[in-house]
Amino acid sequence: MQKLLNRIAVSVRKSPVIWAIGVLLLAWLAGRARQNPVLFAQFLVDGIRLGFVYALVALGYTMVYGIVRLINFAHGDVFMIGAFAAFFATTRYHWSFVPAMVLAMVVCAFLSVVIERIAYKPLRDAPRISALITAVGMSFFLEYFTALNFVFTPNFIVFAPQPLQFKSWNVLGVTVSNIMFVIIAVGTICLVALYYLVYRTKLGKAMRAVAWDKPTARLMGIDVDLVITFTFALGAALAGVGGMLYVVAYPQIRTFLGVMPGLKSFIAAVFGGIGSIPGAFIGALTIGMVETLAAGYLSSTLRDTIVFSILIIVLLLRPTGLFGEAAKEKA
Amino acid sequence: MQKPRFRILGQSWRFWAMVLLVFLVAQWIVMPRMSDFRKTAWIMFPCIMAILCLGLNLIFGFNGQFSLGQWGFYAIGAYASAIITYRFGARVSLPVEGITLQLPDLIQKIIPVAEMELFHFDAGKAGLLLLATLAGGLLAALISAGFGYVVLLRLGSDYFGIATLGFTIIVQNLLNNSDKVIPETKGARGMIGIPPLTSFFWVFIFLILAIVVLRNLLHSSTGRAIVSVREDEVAAQAMGIDVLKYKVLSFVLGSFFAGIAGALYAHLYAFLSPQYFGSEKSFDPLIIIVLGGLGNMSGTVIATFVWAITLEGMRIWLPMGFEAYRFVIYPIALVLLMLFRPQGIMGRVELGFLRATKWPRRAGTAVPAAPDVGTETAA
């Protein structure tokens, strides 16, 4: 505690202007909250809902980047495929919520493994930019192939009937829906499971070892390729869950659905320090919160500007993100 | 002692004669045989794209700074110049009466026009376009200088790429809302009423200028400093090279090219939409320079033409009702090309005058090497 306070004091002395701006912003936010606490609470609730979805996608980005140093641009489209898998399972085959979610996870994991085998694995020794271009290529392919008429069609599709009966309650003026609880519950379960997997199992240890030092991990008898494939599958499964939850919360599907949430989750991962699991979670919650607050209080059309400006400012102040240094163990 | 020779921008008269020949062949023999769609999509647009990609190649290929912001500077140049010509385009006019030649039948087999109009243009409009293009380029350069100085100081590699991607998205978002400040842009609805001033002449001139300027820059001591920053920052610093200065320099010059390309683009289709300047398309220049080969000028130009001609050509070549497949074929081709030739189409092979200088064998003597090489004194 003493250490933390000391560090904050040093940082305040070093850059007083930034701290002053930060404090002013918080004060302004508190002022707005006092004016209309119900509205503020509503924004917070919505922000948490959005943040949990972003967190599920951001984890995939952060794990893959941590292991192979690749910005996996196809991840946002895997998220979209997860949404479609859940959509077809519920509307066409009338599956209930949990089986549909498992299906989305399996489909996404399988797809991601295929993509990794085809497009990334042969380029592991090539310059990093080649793999980045194939990632962009796979992203385009998923978007435009699924937009063909005989696949999913390029139109918006309304997600109805929903796998969950929509219910909402009014708690002290704040509207809370059962979907929000489901998102938070599922998100928390996934995060806890992931945390257990990465930090408490042998496989997780292997993942951290590969992220730390690939040649040495190989010398220690770890099957590096298998671990990388598994990481892709794990991240994609989480993205599948995220995709399903996203379209349950915002019930409109399109094949370009994954672009903007994918980008936002990616910057959430960068925000929290790419390569760090707790960082991705905190970053995603922050980005979700900032986005809803900015849209609510400042300007709904300029919210992307605000979110990305904050990203650039944070990167300038802490070039490795919020938890970039603290997280020595990249998973 | 070297004989004084005719040189413009460090190039011999042979080079400029060649350029003139290429221009004339394209203008009078190739272009009149093409439909308007092909003229714009296959010749003029790729020239503009090549300027943009040469700029990005300077930033990423030669200086090693992974940037996704080129598309944002392209948008800035396009909108800045479009606003200028939108305001003054209708008022400025200074027609120059040229000469009209009747072509005999024999020549009409080669040049398929009955009357050839020479020097028949509007000097006022041309001046306005030139001014607007330079203004667009300068605004992009100014913004990139501010942004680049702040961001390049702290961030490198992937983080710089992310920050510049953020910049592109911010620019698009601001353009979507720009009608509140500048009503002419009409925000998200797209800007119409821009005079269509871009012609093949302008596009060609600017492309040649961009290539020559970039070539001369890269074959000078400044260029070697820029490349050394890519190769090893620490070693470059140890040799007394101001790393930040050269990073900012190449970023600003690359963005200047982007602004010029944007200005030419704005007056090509006479329509601008923030949709076009979105983040998805911002990967196009990156894809092109990687396809052509990073740090390879001739590769960039060739790859731009190949990319644009195949992508637009598939609209025509694919059977009716299958046009949507072009964006399915394109990524597959992209992935295959990357898998089998990760160094790009051209790899490290430069063509013609873009090749690296051959140093004279006996550097100690005052006698210059073969006089016909002519590149060792460049810029």
Interface residues (C-beta under 8 A of the other chain):
Chain A: R69 I71 I118 A119 P122 L123 A126 P127 I129 S130 I133 T134 V136 G137 M138 S139 F140 F141 E143 Y144 F145 A147 L148 N149 P154 V259 L263 F266 I267 V270 S299 T301 L302 D304 T305 F308 S309 L311 I312 L315 L316 P319 T320
Chain B: F66 V150 V151 R154 L155 D158 Y159 G161 I162 A163 L165 G166 F167 I169 I170 N173 L174 N176 N177 S279 E280 F283 L286 I287 V290 L294 A324 Y325 F327 V328 Y330 P331 I332 L334 V335 M338 L339 P342
